[in-house]
Amino acid sequence: MPRPPVADPNTLVRFGILALPLGNALKLVGNLGTFDSVGYGVPVSAEAAIAAGPGFFLGNLTGSITAVLFGLFGVLALFGFLVTRASERLVVPALVCSVLGSGFTLAALGVITYAIPALAHAYQAGDPGAMAVADGFFTWPSGAMLYPAVLVPIGLLLFCVALWRSTPVSRAAIITAAVSGMLISVPVPIHSIRLAGGVLGLLAGAWLAFVVRRDLARSPK
């Protein structure tokens, strides 16, 4: 019985790495969509009106949850690119941190995406404390559920060190990726910081995807 064809690993990495800029593009759109939204100090009534509308749910689903899923595929492709080029002591912990951090992030984003609209409807129905609960998701102690997501930028930094040491990837691209990860992970609701991180993340993701695909195209089959 003939064996089924095995996919070329380089082809998988070349397509998978495109998830990095796609995920970062979605994240940037999500950041733009939540400007002056919940957790950014806007009046409570305005928060409730935004969160109760369909745009809040769709924006978080697309710009947060889907973006994290795309980013996870991109990270797996980056691992596939580096696993034969860099030290396992760097790339394996980087992958573990990225996957675990993404899991924690998805759980927290699921709560925010589904719970905050319900709290906004409760506020509009006459519960004055509902939006205080919603704002609590972004501050201590409730906001602590978001902090395990710091594993994602730690994983990114480890990947950046591996890229720096083991590949000819532009140092500027690596630094841009590292800075974007730190800005996005800043645990304060300052929108300008997150927007800057989103712009740099999109630039870095596109840059890394281009360099990785070019390197693989030049590699012997």
PyMOL commands that set and color helices and strands:
alter all, ss='L'
color gray80, all
select helices_A, chain A and resi 9-16+19-33+44-52+54-82+88-124+130-136+142-166+171-184+191-218
alter helices_A, ss='H'
color red, helices_A
deselect
rebuild
show_as cartoon
